[in-house]
């Protein structure tokens, strides 16, 4: 497009150079559309009755709510086109004065807009742009320069593949739309999809991610494959009556309620707040009794940076929400404190509102919470998990073998992610998608150590679970077809629990959980012992997850070939049981690693997977 003037665009349309459509026909995520002078159309995300309720005397901040109700958070234009460029005609509202306190706190001395219009093209996100003028025509190039056959070469308009385009309108101010042009042959509307309805406060509205497409509701809607109706409203709380008139305009498949944070800014009392929460959630159930509804307690905030009002009841709000969610069958409680790491660098303003990274983390964890809902059938979970792991890379082999042996408990299997709890706070995890895998692990309870089959997950998982120590390890699996032979001169046999005391005396100070595991392993015949006459000189067993332990040879049996003999005996025992012998070896155990390879084990590199754990008290004191 050679120019962005209306005259040029209109003349080009008449001459057949451009195709032009009414932007109104492309709108998604609105509740209603009002007509304004000059052919402008204003999308609203609240019904007219809601706007009146928000501006009434029963609202906390009627003036603020009237301003915020005009904003277009979550509203998009969606279409297909063979154009290489598009132009959008917009008429922008001024920035609401009620939002400037938060925005100026983030801007500091910089005149950053922290909002604007952004575009998704075929899954690729274009930077956010904020027009300077109230009446504006925004232009966007749609072709991906990285896919051009030669540098600087672009496809002729109308000759390329159709682009899937989503234009995000501003989240922090309102706007009207009129026309949209393209330099191709067609602009076709995308059909309306099922809806995600989000009811929340300024965090849900999109303060202050810097891009309307990067709010957590926008990201969550994309993950769910739904259209978004975003009723996040700066300053809002549980306001009974504020949903009046909405049900006639929306038909949500999923509903998320994220309110409560604003109680901390001013005086509030327990009883009326509890009454409002109860009445509000009853109203939601009356309107959408069969819609899965996820009710979040407030997200984490930095209380030291921005202390709450001394007369606020905000500390009791999570328990009040939990008590009232419990009585509604379609509602699920979500612990908001677990939706984002307690890290000020994830907050745009340093005290409460997530930045783009924090909002993305929130969306993925909420998405994971939804996907894991109802996963209680252990037999079905194990079958799905094993199906996933059998098609995964080599480093996930131990997890598949764990399941084949009936060990552990599957706590998550969704979206290419599998988590297996092997007891004592230890889990194994595989994730085909890093962001989703991190989100699933962040929601796991009581994890003190995790073996990651992909070291790319390390940073996020260590941070979210508070795991401070790391050890990369090799995964080894026995792959030789020929069966090894136990030396005829070696007397090796299964041990029973009468040997527990002598084994523990050689192993040193072990935790009670490991002592319990040893007794269990002895009872199953999983511990083999090497004898010289009647004297026990060495042992080998398995860890709770089924991995071979390193052979332990006592002082009176060293330098006599017992390490190799015990390994061979254990390999043969597991082969006899129809199991594939495997083990985890740290890089510093170079001699053992070399012995295992010679015996027929295949090993991957130690940087492919990592063991994360919390430092125990003995290590801290040392």
Secondary structure, DSSP 8 states (H G I E B T S, - for coil): -----HHHHHHHHHTTSSEEEEGGGGEES-SEEEE-GGG-EEEESS-HHHHHHHTSTTSS-HHHHHHHHT--TT-EEEEEE--SEEEEEEEE----GGGHHHHHHHHTTS------EEEEETTEEEEEE--SSSEEEEEEE-S-GGG-SSTT----TTSS--EEEEEE--SSS-EEEEEEEESSS-EEE-----EEEEEESHHHHTTTSSSGGGSHHHHHHHHHT-EEEEEE-TT----TTTTTTTTTT--EEEEEEE--GGGGGS---HHHHHHHHHHHHHHHHHH-TTSEEEEE------TTTS---TT--HHHHHHHHHHHHTT-TTEEEE-GGGSS-S-GGGBSSSSSSB-HHHHHHHHHHHHHHHHHTT---HHHHHHHHHHHHTTS-GGGHHHHHHHHTT-SEEEEEETTEEEEEEETTEEEEEESSHHHHHHHHHT-SS-SEEEES-GGGHHHHHHHHT--EEEEEEEEEE--SS-----TT-EEEE--GGGHHHHHHHH-S--HHHHHHHHHHHHHT--EEEEETTEEEEEE-B-TTS-B---EE-GGGTTSSHHHHHHHHHHHHHHHTT---EEEEETT-HHHHHHHHHHTEEE--GGG-EEEE---HHHHH-
